[in-house]
């Protein structure tokens, strides 16, 4: 009755997070947060607020 799923979203999310941590080269959470924030501001999705 149900289709067998061929995509595991949780497994995919964990793999993305693992790859992001490895690519950052961070040794601790603070370094990782700096890496994520720096890359987020370079993203095309990031918009600066205009007041």
N, C-alpha and C positions, 0 to 999 in steps of 0.2 A: 504494500500500500504506500509506504514512504520510499522516496528515492534515497539511495545511499549517497551521503554527501562526499564529494570529492575534494572539498576545500575546508580545511580546518582553520578557522579564524584565530583561535587562541594560539595555535602553533605558529601561525604566520606573524602575529603580534610579538610573540616572544622572540622569534628569529630577528625581526626588525630591531627590537630593543638590544639584543645581543650584538648585532652588527654595528649599531650606532655606538655602543659602548666601546667596542674594539676599535672603530675608526677614530674615536675621540682621543685614544691614547691616555685617557684619564686614569689616575692612580687612586682617586677618591671621588666622593660625590661632588665636592666643591668644584673640582676641575671639570667634571662632566657637565655640571650646570653652566659653567662659563662657556664651555664648548657649544652646548645647545643654544644658549642665548645669543652667542656670537653668530652662529649659523642661521638662527631664526631671523635675525635682523637683515641678513643678506637674501632671504627668501623672497620670491616674487609675491608670495601670499601676505607678506608683512606690509602693513600700512602705518605710516606715522599719523598720529592724531593731529588734526588742525583745529586750533581754537580761534 
